[in-house]
Amino acid sequence: MVRVSPLSFHEVRVPLLKKKVELTREALKVHDDEWKAYGCSILLDMKDRRERTLINFLVNSQRESVFVKSVDASAYAKTCEKMFEPLSQFVKKTGVSNVVQVVTDSVSNVLVGIYL
């Protein structure tokens, strides 16, 4: 009789996660090409349901809006200079020439635009 041991949680999780990450990168590549061709808008959502300062970065283009990443900005949400850092990095990653506008839901964070 042959005994077969089941795979561990780690053996199942890691390959599946790597595959999902690769599929996500491929999906974003399609959007990235469109951003380069037609431009895009960056959408910032600054608060979660518990009023913590989390910056959700979404990119809107002709195809659709896509969530790209989230940053916990609770530690440095009080100053415009610090709030500008993750936005600046994201714009550079997206491509400065690809970004048409930045849209935010917070009036106080419009001050960040001074640094743009």
N, CA, C and O atoms as a Tinker XYZ file with bonds, in Angstrom:
   464  protein
     1  N      0.843000   -1.179000    0.000000    73     2
     2  CA     0.000000    0.000000    0.000000    64     1     3
     3  C      0.889000    1.243000    0.000000    63     2     4     5
     4  O      1.841000    1.344000    0.774000    81     3
     5  N      0.565000    2.162000   -0.862000    73     3     6
     6  CA     1.329000    3.399000   -0.972000    64     5     7
     7  C      0.655000    4.469000   -0.127000    63     6     8     9
     8  O     -0.545000    4.718000   -0.237000    81     7
     9  N      1.459000    5.086000    0.710000    73     7    10
    10  CA     0.926000    6.167000    1.540000    64     9    11
    11  C      1.284000    7.502000    0.895000    63    10    12    13
    12  O      2.439000    7.762000    0.558000    81    11
    13  N      0.301000    8.307000    0.741000    73    11    14
    14  CA     0.514000    9.639000    0.184000    64    13    15
    15  C      0.155000   10.655000    1.260000    63    14    16    17
    16  O     -0.957000   10.661000    1.788000    81    15
    17  N      1.106000   11.498000    1.567000    73    15    18
    18  CA     0.817000   12.521000    2.570000    64    17    19
    19  C      0.274000   13.773000    1.880000    63    18    20    21
    20  O      0.717000   14.134000    0.790000    81    19
    21  N     -0.678000   14.420000    2.520000    73    19    22
    22  CA    -1.246000   15.630000    1.912000    64    21    23
    23  C     -0.224000   16.769000    1.919000    63    22    24    25
    24  O      0.703000   16.791000    2.728000    81    23
    25  N     -0.414000   17.687000    1.021000    73    23    26
    26  CA     0.453000   18.855000    0.980000    64    25    27
    27  C      0.206000   19.730000    2.201000    63    26    28    29
    28  O     -0.910000   19.801000    2.717000    81    27
    29  N      1.248000   20.384000    2.648000    73    27    30
    30  CA     1.087000   21.303000    3.773000    64    29    31
    31  C      0.418000   22.590000    3.289000    63    30    32    33
    32  O      0.331000   22.854000    2.090000    81    31
    33  N     -0.044000   23.367000    4.238000    73    31    34
    34  CA    -0.670000   24.646000    3.918000    64    33    35
    35  C      0.302000   25.519000    3.127000    63    34    36    37
    36  O     -0.087000   26.156000    2.149000    81    35
    37  N      1.548000   25.548000    3.546000    73    35    38
    38  CA     2.578000   26.353000    2.878000    64    37    39
    39  C      2.811000   25.870000    1.444000    63    38    40    41
    40  O      2.950000   26.687000    0.533000    81    39
    41  N      2.853000   24.575000    1.240000    73    39    42
    42  CA     3.094000   24.018000   -0.097000    64    41    43
    43  C      1.964000   24.350000   -1.073000    63    42    44    45
    44  O      2.187000   24.448000   -2.280000    81    43
    45  N      0.768000   24.521000   -0.549000    73    43    46
    46  CA    -0.367000   24.869000   -1.396000    64    45    47
    47  C     -0.441000   26.383000   -1.597000    63    46    48    49
    48  O     -0.661000   26.864000   -2.708000    81    47
    49  N     -0.256000   27.117000   -0.514000    73    47    50
    50  CA    -0.449000   28.565000   -0.534000    64    49    51
    51  C      0.572000   29.300000   -1.390000    63    50    52    53
    52  O      0.189000   30.137000   -2.207000    81    51
    53  N      1.848000   29.017000   -1.230000    73    51    54
    54  CA     2.901000   29.782000   -1.902000    64    53    55
    55  C      2.803000   29.701000   -3.426000    63    54    56    57
    56  O      2.816000   30.747000   -4.075000    81    55
    57  N      2.707000   28.518000   -4.027000    73    55    58
    58  CA     2.591000   28.484000   -5.496000    64    57    59
    59  C      1.322000   29.164000   -6.008000    63    58    60    61
    60  O      1.346000   29.824000   -7.048000    81    59
    61  N      0.216000   29.005000   -5.283000    73    59    62
    62  CA    -1.024000   29.653000   -5.707000    64    61    63
    63  C     -0.918000   31.170000   -5.611000    63    62    64    65
    64  O     -1.395000   31.887000   -6.491000    81    63
    65  N     -0.295000   31.654000   -4.547000    73    63    66
    66  CA    -0.115000   33.091000   -4.384000    64    65    67
    67  C      0.791000   33.654000   -5.476000    63    66    68    69
    68  O      0.499000   34.707000   -6.043000    81    67
    69  N      1.883000   32.961000   -5.770000    73    67    70
    70  CA     2.798000   33.418000   -6.824000    64    69    71
    71  C      2.086000   33.476000   -8.173000    63    70    72    73
    72  O      2.292000   34.405000   -8.955000    81    71
    73  N      1.255000   32.484000   -8.436000    73    71    74
    74  CA     0.514000   32.455000   -9.698000    64    73    75
    75  C     -0.471000   33.626000   -9.769000    63    74    76    77
    76  O     -0.606000   34.268000  -10.810000    81    75
    77  N     -1.153000   33.896000   -8.662000    73    75    78
    78  CA    -2.120000   34.997000   -8.623000    64    77    79
    79  C     -1.421000   36.348000   -8.782000    63    78    80    81
    80  O     -1.937000   37.233000   -9.465000    81    79
    81  N     -0.265000   36.511000   -8.165000    73    79    82
    82  CA     0.506000   37.753000   -8.306000    64    81    83
    83  C      0.907000   37.953000   -9.765000    63    82    84    85
    84  O      0.812000   39.064000  -10.285000    81    83
    85  N      1.346000   36.905000  -10.419000    73    83    86
    86  CA     1.745000   37.001000  -11.825000    64    85    87
    87  C      0.549000   37.343000  -12.717000    63    86    88    89
    88  O      0.675000   38.153000  -13.634000    81    87
    89  N     -0.605000   36.734000  -12.456000    73    87    90
    90  CA    -1.813000   37.058000  -13.225000    64    89    91
    91  C     -2.219000   38.520000  -13.030000    63    90    92    93
    92  O     -2.658000   39.179000  -13.972000    81    91
    93  N     -2.069000   39.020000  -11.804000    73    91    94
    94  CA    -2.388000   40.417000  -11.515000    64    93    95
    95  C     -1.445000   41.353000  -12.251000    63    94    96    97
    96  O     -1.876000   42.368000  -12.798000    81    95
    97  N     -0.164000   41.020000  -12.268000    73    95    98
    98  CA     0.815000   41.843000  -12.998000    64    97    99
    99  C      0.494000   41.880000  -14.489000    63    98   100   101
   100  O      0.590000   42.931000  -15.124000    81    99
   101  N      0.117000   40.745000  -15.038000    73    99   102
   102  CA    -0.242000   40.689000  -16.461000    64   101   103
   103  C     -1.479000   41.543000  -16.750000    63   102   104   105
   104  O     -1.546000   42.224000  -17.773000    81   103
   105  N     -2.456000   41.501000  -15.838000    73   103   106
   106  CA    -3.668000   42.301000  -16.015000    64   105   107
   107  C     -3.344000   43.793000  -15.944000    63   106   108   109
   108  O     -3.893000   44.582000  -16.713000    81   107
   109  N     -2.464000   44.182000  -15.034000    73   107   110
   110  CA    -2.077000   45.587000  -14.922000    64   109   111
   111  C     -1.262000   46.047000  -16.120000    63   110   112   113
   112  O     -1.286000   47.228000  -16.466000    81   111
   113  N     -0.550000   45.142000  -16.751000    73   111   114
   114  CA     0.255000   45.492000  -17.925000    64   113   115
   115  C     -0.644000   46.009000  -19.051000    63   114   116   117
   116  O     -0.281000   46.952000  -19.754000    81   115
   117  N     -1.805000   45.397000  -19.217000    73   115   118
   118  CA    -2.763000   45.849000  -20.233000    64   117   119
   119  C     -3.189000   47.285000  -19.936000    63   118   120   121
   120  O     -3.261000   48.123000  -20.835000    81   119
   121  N     -3.469000   47.555000  -18.660000    73   119   122
   122  CA    -3.865000   48.906000  -18.261000    64   121   123
   123  C     -2.705000   49.881000  -18.431000    63   122   124   125
   124  O     -2.899000   51.012000  -18.878000    81   123
   125  N     -1.513000   49.446000  -18.078000    73   123   126
   126  CA    -0.323000   50.290000  -18.201000    64   125   127
   127  C     -0.129000   50.749000  -19.644000    63   126   128   129
   128  O      0.204000   51.908000  -19.890000    81   127
   129  N     -0.334000   49.856000  -20.583000    73   127   130
   130  CA    -0.218000   50.215000  -22.001000    64   129   131
   131  C     -1.264000   51.266000  -22.390000    63   130   132   133
   132  O     -0.983000   52.177000  -23.169000    81   131
   133  N     -2.464000   51.125000  -21.842000    73   131   134
   134  CA    -3.521000   52.091000  -22.139000    64   133   135
   135  C     -3.219000   53.450000  -21.513000    63   134   136   137
   136  O     -3.493000   54.488000  -22.116000    81   135
   137  N     -2.650000   53.445000  -20.294000    73   135   138
   138  CA    -2.289000   54.711000  -19.653000    64   137   139
   139  C     -1.275000   55.466000  -20.503000    63   138   140   141
   140  O     -1.346000   56.688000  -20.632000    81   139
   141  N     -0.337000   54.734000  -21.077000    73   139   142
   142  CA     0.682000   55.369000  -21.920000    64   141   143
   143  C      0.073000   55.933000  -23.199000    63   142   144   145
   144  O      0.504000   56.980000  -23.683000    81   143
   145  N     -0.911000   55.255000  -23.737000    73   143   146
   146  CA    -1.516000   55.689000  -25.004000    64   145   147
   147  C     -2.497000   56.848000  -24.826000    63   146   148   149
   148  O     -2.510000   57.778000  -25.633000    81   147
   149  N     -3.325000   56.796000  -23.766000    73   147   150
   150  CA    -4.415000   57.762000  -23.634000    64   149   151
   151  C     -4.348000   58.637000  -22.385000    63   150   152   153
   152  O     -5.129000   59.581000  -22.264000    81   151
   153  N     -3.456000   58.356000  -21.470000    73   151   154
   154  CA    -3.400000   59.090000  -20.215000    64   153   155
   155  C     -4.348000   58.486000  -19.191000    63   154   156   157
   156  O     -5.163000   57.624000  -19.520000    81   155
   157  N     -4.238000   58.940000  -17.953000    73   155   158
   158  CA    -5.072000   58.398000  -16.886000    64   157   159
   159  C     -5.240000   59.423000  -15.772000    63   158   160   161
   160  O     -4.527000   60.424000  -15.714000    81   159
   161  N     -6.190000   59.151000  -14.899000    73   159   162
   162  CA    -6.417000   59.959000  -13.709000    64   161   163
   163  C     -6.088000   59.109000  -12.498000    63   162   164   165
   164  O     -6.402000   57.919000  -12.464000    81   163
   165  N     -5.457000   59.714000  -11.505000    73   163   166
   166  CA    -5.182000   59.012000  -10.257000    64   165   167
   167  C     -6.245000   59.432000   -9.257000    63   166   168   169
   168  O     -6.469000   60.623000   -9.037000    81   167
   169  N     -6.896000   58.454000   -8.655000    73   167   170
   170  CA    -7.936000   58.695000   -7.668000    64   169   171
   171  C     -7.400000   58.311000   -6.300000    63   170   172   173
   172  O     -6.849000   57.224000   -6.126000    81   171
   173  N     -7.562000   59.210000   -5.323000    73   171   174
   174  CA    -7.100000   58.940000   -3.968000    64   173   175
   175  C     -8.290000   58.892000   -3.032000    63   174   176   177
   176  O     -9.103000   59.816000   -3.005000    81   175
   177  N     -8.395000   57.831000   -2.274000    73   175   178
   178  CA    -9.411000   57.680000   -1.244000    64   177   179
   179  C     -8.645000   57.692000    0.064000    63   178   180   181
   180  O     -7.816000   56.812000    0.296000    81   179
   181  N     -8.902000   58.671000    0.927000    73   179   182
   182  CA    -8.017000   58.909000    2.066000    64   181   183
   183  C     -8.409000   58.259000    3.387000    63   182   184   185
   184  O     -7.544000   58.100000    4.248000    81   183
   185  N     -9.640000   57.883000    3.590000    73   183   186
   186  CA   -10.055000   57.339000    4.888000    64   185   187
   187  C    -10.759000   56.002000    4.694000    63   186   188   189
   188  O    -11.422000   55.764000    3.684000    81   187
   189  N    -10.594000   55.127000    5.701000    73   187   190
   190  CA   -11.361000   53.889000    5.660000    64   189   191
   191  C    -12.592000   54.056000    6.548000    63   190   192   193
   192  O    -12.849000   55.155000    7.039000    81   191
   193  N    -13.335000   53.013000    6.754000    73   191   194
   194  CA   -14.576000   53.098000    7.534000    64   193   195
   195  C    -14.334000   53.432000    9.000000    63   194   196   197
   196  O    -15.224000   53.946000    9.678000    81   195
   197  N    -13.150000   53.146000    9.482000    73   195   198
   198  CA   -12.814000   53.442000   10.883000    64   197   199
   199  C    -12.106000   54.785000   11.036000    63   198   200   201
   200  O    -11.556000   55.088000   12.095000    81   199
   201  N    -12.124000   55.589000    9.969000    73   199   202
   202  CA   -11.500000   56.914000    9.949000    64   201   203
   203  C     -9.978000   56.877000   10.077000    63   202   204   205
   204  O     -9.371000   57.877000   10.459000    81   203
   205  N     -9.356000   55.748000    9.767000    73   203   206
   206  CA    -7.893000   55.696000    9.712000    64   205   207
   207  C     -7.459000   56.272000    8.376000    63   206   208   209
   208  O     -8.180000   56.184000    7.382000    81   207
   209  N     -6.277000   56.859000    8.368000    73   207   210
   210  CA    -5.778000   57.438000    7.125000    64   209   211
   211  C     -5.068000   56.369000    6.315000    63   210   212   213
   212  O     -3.898000   56.065000    6.549000    81   211
   213  N     -5.778000   55.813000    5.378000    73   211   214
   214  CA    -5.232000   54.855000    4.426000    64   213   215
   215  C     -5.404000   55.469000    3.047000    63   214   216   217
   216  O     -6.507000   55.867000    2.674000    81   215
   217  N     -4.331000   55.545000    2.300000    73   215   218
   218  CA    -4.430000   56.105000    0.961000    64   217   219
   219  C     -4.594000   54.955000   -0.022000    63   218   220   221
   220  O     -3.683000   54.149000   -0.212000    81   219
   221  N     -5.752000   54.890000   -0.636000    73   219   222
   222  CA    -6.004000   53.895000   -1.675000    64   221   223
   223  C     -5.742000   54.552000   -3.020000    63   222   224   225
   224  O     -6.347000   55.571000   -3.354000    81   223
   225  N     -4.844000   53.969000   -3.780000    73   223   226
   226  CA    -4.501000   54.500000   -5.096000    64   225   227
   227  C     -5.250000   53.716000   -6.164000    63   226   228   229
   228  O     -5.070000   52.506000   -6.305000    81   227
   229  N     -6.086000   54.414000   -6.905000    73   227   230
   230  CA    -6.797000   53.831000   -8.035000    64   229   231
   231  C     -6.421000   54.630000   -9.276000    63   230   232   233
   232  O     -6.165000   55.831000   -9.200000    81   231
   233  N     -6.392000   53.962000  -10.400000    73   231   234
   234  CA    -6.106000   54.646000  -11.653000    64   233   235
   235  C     -7.301000   54.450000  -12.569000    63   234   236   237
   236  O     -7.765000   53.330000  -12.786000    81   235
   237  N     -7.787000   55.560000  -13.098000    73   235   238
   238  CA    -8.936000   55.535000  -13.990000    64   237   239
   239  C     -8.481000   55.851000  -15.406000    63   238   240   241
   240  O     -7.733000   56.802000  -15.637000    81   239
   241  N     -8.941000   55.043000  -16.344000    73   239   242
   242  CA    -8.631000   55.281000  -17.754000    64   241   243
   243  C     -9.866000   54.945000  -18.575000    63   242   244   245
   244  O    -10.929000   54.671000  -18.017000    81   243
   245  N     -9.733000   54.964000  -19.890000    73   243   246
   246  CA   -10.878000   54.668000  -20.752000    64   245   247
   247  C    -11.442000   53.277000  -20.498000    63   246   248   249
   248  O    -12.651000   53.068000  -20.602000    81   247
   249  N    -10.584000   52.336000  -20.171000    73   247   250
   250  CA   -11.021000   50.958000  -19.962000    64   249   251
   251  C    -11.862000   50.831000  -18.693000    63   250   252   253
   252  O    -13.010000   50.390000  -18.750000    81   251
   253  N    -11.286000   51.219000  -17.534000    73   251   254
   254  CA   -11.969000   51.101000  -16.246000    64   253   255
   255  C    -11.092000   51.669000  -15.145000    63   254   256   257
   256  O     -9.949000   52.057000  -15.388000    81   255
   257  N    -11.630000   51.716000  -13.935000    73   255   258
   258  CA   -10.845000   52.095000  -12.765000    64   257   259
   259  C    -10.233000   50.842000  -12.168000    63   258   260   261
   260  O    -10.885000   49.802000  -12.079000    81   259
   261  N     -8.967000   50.948000  -11.758000    73   259   262
   262  CA    -8.252000   49.794000  -11.228000    64   261   263
   263  C     -7.603000   50.168000   -9.902000    63   262   264   265
   264  O     -6.895000   51.171000   -9.808000    81   263
   265  N     -7.849000   49.349000   -8.871000    73   263   266
   266  CA    -7.138000   49.525000   -7.608000    64   265   267
   267  C     -5.716000   49.030000   -7.808000    63   266   268   269
   268  O     -5.500000   47.919000   -8.293000    81   267
   269  N     -4.735000   49.865000   -7.431000    73   267   270
   270  CA    -3.346000   49.488000   -7.635000    64   269   271
   271  C     -2.645000   49.200000   -6.320000    63   270   272   273
   272  O     -1.932000   48.202000   -6.207000    81   271
   273  N     -2.836000   50.064000   -5.318000    73   271   274
   274  CA    -2.185000   49.803000   -4.036000    64   273   275
   275  C     -2.802000   50.649000   -2.942000    63   274   276   277
   276  O     -3.575000   51.571000   -3.202000    81   275
   277  N     -2.442000   50.314000   -1.705000    73   275   278
   278  CA    -2.907000   51.040000   -0.540000    64   277   279
   279  C     -1.717000   51.320000    0.365000    63   278   280   281
   280  O     -0.821000   50.488000    0.508000    81   279
   281  N     -1.716000   52.502000    0.976000    73   279   282
   282  CA    -0.624000   52.895000    1.867000    64   281   283
   283  C     -1.223000   53.340000    3.191000    63   282   284   285
   284  O     -2.157000   54.141000    3.207000    81   283
   285  N     -0.698000   52.831000    4.304000    73   283   286
   286  CA    -1.123000   53.281000    5.622000    64   285   287
   287  C     -0.384000   54.576000    5.928000    63   286   288   289
   288  O      0.825000   54.572000    6.159000    81   287
   289  N     -1.114000   55.677000    5.927000    73   287   290
   290  CA    -0.502000   56.991000    6.138000    64   289   291
   291  C     -0.831000   57.561000    7.508000    63   290   292   293
   292  O     -0.696000   58.766000    7.719000    81   291
   293  N     -1.254000   56.728000    8.434000    73   291   294
   294  CA    -1.634000   57.197000    9.763000    64   293   295
   295  C     -0.497000   57.907000   10.477000    63   294   296   297
   296  O     -0.721000   58.895000   11.177000    81   295
   297  N      0.708000   57.417000   10.306000    73   295   298
   298  CA     1.854000   57.971000   11.028000    64   297   299
   299  C      2.258000   59.351000   10.531000    63   298   300   301
   300  O      2.825000   60.132000   11.294000    81   299
   301  N      1.984000   59.666000    9.284000    73   299   302
   302  CA     2.435000   60.955000    8.763000    64   301   303
   303  C      1.344000   61.740000    8.054000    63   302   304   305
   304  O      1.621000   62.513000    7.137000    81   303
   305  N      0.130000   61.544000    8.474000    73   303   306
   306  CA    -0.999000   62.188000    7.802000    64   305   307
   307  C     -1.185000   63.649000    8.187000    63   306   308   309
   308  O     -2.046000   64.323000    7.622000    81   307
   309  N     -0.415000   64.144000    9.117000    73   307   310
   310  CA    -0.637000   65.501000    9.603000    64   309   311
   311  C      0.042000   66.580000    8.770000    63   310   312   313
   312  O     -0.340000   67.747000    8.860000    81   311
   313  N      1.025000   66.229000    7.971000    73   311   314
   314  CA     1.728000   67.250000    7.207000    64   313   315
   315  C      1.588000   67.004000    5.710000    63   314   316   317
   316  O      1.590000   65.865000    5.244000    81   315
   317  N      1.469000   68.088000    4.983000    73   315   318
   318  CA     1.326000   67.988000    3.521000    64   317   319
   319  C      2.569000   67.398000    2.881000    63   318   320   321
   320  O      2.484000   66.635000    1.918000    81   319
   321  N      3.734000   67.762000    3.431000    73   319   322
   322  CA     4.974000   67.262000    2.843000    64   321   323
   323  C      5.021000   65.739000    2.897000    63   322   324   325
   324  O      5.382000   65.085000    1.919000    81   323
   325  N      4.655000   65.186000    4.042000    73   323   326
   326  CA     4.674000   63.727000    4.203000    64   325   327
   327  C      3.590000   63.064000    3.369000    63   326   328   329
   328  O      3.798000   61.974000    2.836000    81   327
   329  N      2.433000   63.709000    3.251000    73   327   330
   330  CA     1.357000   63.141000    2.446000    64   329   331
   331  C      1.720000   63.161000    0.963000    63   330   332   333
   332  O      1.226000   62.345000    0.185000    81   331
   333  N      2.580000   64.090000    0.581000    73   331   334
   334  CA     2.985000   64.205000   -0.814000    64   333   335
   335  C      3.898000   63.060000   -1.239000    63   334   336   337
   336  O      3.884000   62.660000   -2.403000    81   335
   337  N      4.693000   62.526000   -0.310000    73   335   338
   338  CA     5.678000   61.490000   -0.653000    64   337   339
   339  C      5.071000   60.271000   -1.349000    63   338   340   341
   340  O      5.529000   59.917000   -2.436000    81   339
   341  N      4.048000   59.606000   -0.765000    73   339   342
   342  CA     3.503000   58.429000   -1.467000    64   341   343
   343  C      2.831000   58.790000   -2.791000    63   342   344   345
   344  O      2.868000   58.007000   -3.740000    81   343
   345  N      2.219000   59.970000   -2.857000    73   343   346
   346  CA     1.601000   60.395000   -4.115000    64   345   347
   347  C      2.667000   60.621000   -5.179000    63   346   348   349
   348  O      2.509000   60.196000   -6.323000    81   347
   349  N      3.742000   61.284000   -4.804000    73   347   350
   350  CA     4.831000   61.543000   -5.744000    64   349   351
   351  C      5.429000   60.240000   -6.268000    63   350   352   353
   352  O      5.676000   60.100000   -7.465000    81   351
   353  N      5.659000   59.291000   -5.363000    73   351   354
   354  CA     6.214000   57.992000   -5.765000    64   353   355
   355  C      5.261000   57.267000   -6.712000    63   354   356   357
   356  O      5.694000   56.654000   -7.687000    81   355
   357  N      3.966000   57.339000   -6.421000    73   355   358
   358  CA     2.986000   56.649000   -7.253000    64   357   359
   359  C      2.896000   57.278000   -8.644000    63   358   360   361
   360  O      2.791000   56.569000   -9.645000    81   359
   361  N      2.937000   58.603000   -8.704000    73   359   362
   362  CA     2.895000   59.292000  -10.000000    64   361   363
   363  C      4.115000   58.911000  -10.823000    63   362   364   365
   364  O      4.000000   58.668000  -12.024000    81   363
   365  N      5.283000   58.856000  -10.190000    73   363   366
   366  CA     6.504000   58.470000  -10.908000    64   365   367
   367  C      6.396000   57.042000  -11.424000    63   366   368   369
   368  O      6.802000   56.745000  -12.548000    81   367
   369  N      5.838000   56.151000  -10.585000    73   367   370
   370  CA     5.689000   54.752000  -10.989000    64   369   371
   371  C      4.700000   54.616000  -12.155000    63   370   372   373
   372  O      4.910000   53.814000  -13.065000    81   371
   373  N      3.632000   55.399000  -12.118000    73   371   374
   374  CA     2.625000   55.363000  -13.173000    64   373   375
   375  C      3.144000   56.014000  -14.450000    63   374   376   377
   376  O      2.752000   55.649000  -15.558000    81   375
   377  N      4.022000   56.970000  -14.270000    73   375   378
   378  CA     4.579000   57.712000  -15.410000    64   377   379
   379  C      4.044000   59.133000  -15.401000    63   378   380   381
   380  O      2.862000   59.356000  -15.661000    81   379
   381  N      4.904000   60.089000  -15.104000    73   379   382
   382  CA     4.481000   61.483000  -14.980000    64   381   383
   383  C      3.745000   61.952000  -16.234000    63   382   384   385
   384  O      2.737000   62.651000  -16.137000    81   383
   385  N      4.236000   61.577000  -17.388000    73   383   386
   386  CA     3.602000   62.021000  -18.637000    64   385   387
   387  C      2.268000   61.319000  -18.901000    63   386   388   389
   388  O      1.512000   61.747000  -19.773000    81   387
   389  N      1.973000   60.255000  -18.164000    73   387   390
   390  CA     0.714000   59.524000  -18.348000    64   389   391
   391  C     -0.424000   60.088000  -17.505000    63   390   392   393
   392  O     -1.595000   59.853000  -17.803000    81   391
   393  N     -0.084000   60.835000  -16.449000    73   391   394
   394  CA    -1.088000   61.309000  -15.494000    64   393   395
   395  C     -1.687000   62.627000  -15.978000    63   394   396   397
   396  O     -0.974000   63.611000  -16.171000    81   395
   397  N     -2.999000   62.633000  -16.171000    73   395   398
   398  CA    -3.710000   63.822000  -16.621000    64   397   399
   399  C     -4.145000   64.660000  -15.427000    63   398   400   401
   400  O     -4.040000   65.886000  -15.450000    81   399
   401  N     -4.638000   63.987000  -14.373000    73   399   402
   402  CA    -5.106000   64.694000  -13.186000    64   401   403
   403  C     -5.064000   63.776000  -11.975000    63   402   404   405
   404  O     -4.991000   62.553000  -12.096000    81   403
   405  N     -5.112000   64.411000  -10.789000    73   403   406
   406  CA    -5.189000   63.684000   -9.525000    64   405   407
   407  C     -6.479000   64.121000   -8.848000    63   406   408   409
   408  O     -6.725000   65.316000   -8.685000    81   407
   409  N     -7.305000   63.153000   -8.452000    73   407   410
   410  CA    -8.598000   63.434000   -7.839000    64   409   411
   411  C     -8.577000   62.885000   -6.421000    63   410   412   413
   412  O     -8.207000   61.732000   -6.203000    81   411
   413  N     -8.979000   63.720000   -5.446000    73   411   414
   414  CA    -9.007000   63.290000   -4.055000    64   413   415
   415  C    -10.364000   63.609000   -3.448000    63   414   416   417
   416  O    -11.086000   64.475000   -3.943000    81   415
   417  N    -10.707000   62.907000   -2.375000    73   415   418
   418  CA   -11.987000   63.136000   -1.708000    64   417   419
   419  C    -11.836000   64.014000   -0.473000    63   418   420   421
   420  O    -12.803000   64.193000    0.268000    81   419
   421  N    -10.662000   64.561000   -0.233000    73   419   422
   422  CA   -10.404000   65.307000    0.986000    64   421   423
   423  C     -9.936000   66.720000    0.652000    63   422   424   425
   424  O     -8.913000   66.901000   -0.009000    81   423
   425  N    -10.680000   67.707000    1.106000    73   423   426
   426  CA   -10.338000   69.100000    0.831000    64   425   427
   427  C     -8.990000   69.460000    1.431000    63   426   428   429
   428  O     -8.204000   70.168000    0.801000    81   427
   429  N     -8.709000   68.986000    2.638000    73   427   430
   430  CA    -7.435000   69.328000    3.271000    64   429   431
   431  C     -6.250000   68.785000    2.489000    63   430   432   433
   432  O     -5.164000   69.363000    2.514000    81   431
   433  N     -6.458000   67.684000    1.803000    73   431   434
   434  CA    -5.353000   67.104000    1.041000    64   433   435
   435  C     -5.144000   67.772000   -0.305000    63   434   436   437
   436  O     -4.200000   67.445000   -1.024000    81   435
   437  N     -6.019000   68.708000   -0.649000    73   435   438
   438  CA    -5.797000   69.495000   -1.854000    64   437   439
   439  C     -4.525000   70.314000   -1.684000    63   438   440   441
   440  O     -3.864000   70.659000   -2.664000    81   439
   441  N     -4.186000   70.621000   -0.439000    73   439   442
   442  CA    -2.946000   71.352000   -0.162000    64   441   443
   443  C     -1.726000   70.596000   -0.670000    63   442   444   445
   444  O     -0.701000   71.200000   -0.987000    81   443
   445  N     -1.837000   69.283000   -0.746000    73   443   446
   446  CA    -0.740000   68.485000   -1.282000    64   445   447
   447  C     -0.427000   68.927000   -2.708000    63   446   448   449
   448  O      0.718000   68.850000   -3.153000    81   447
   449  N     -1.444000   69.386000   -3.413000    73   447   450
   450  CA    -1.267000   69.843000   -4.789000    64   449   451
   451  C     -0.305000   71.004000   -4.927000    63   450   452   453
   452  O      0.256000   71.227000   -5.999000    81   451
   453  N     -0.111000   71.742000   -3.849000    73   451   454
   454  CA     0.849000   72.846000   -3.877000    64   453   455
   455  C      2.232000   72.327000   -4.231000    63   454   456   457
   456  O      3.003000   72.998000   -4.917000    81   455
   457  N      2.537000   71.128000   -3.758000    73   455   458
   458  CA     3.867000   70.565000   -3.969000    64   457   459
   459  C      4.018000   69.935000   -5.344000    63   458   460   461
   460  O      5.133000   69.631000   -5.767000    81   459
   461  N      2.904000   69.735000   -6.048000    73   459   462
   462  CA     2.974000   69.185000   -7.398000    64   461   463
   463  C      3.506000   70.247000   -8.307000    63   462   464
   464  O      3.655000   70.015000   -9.507000    81   463
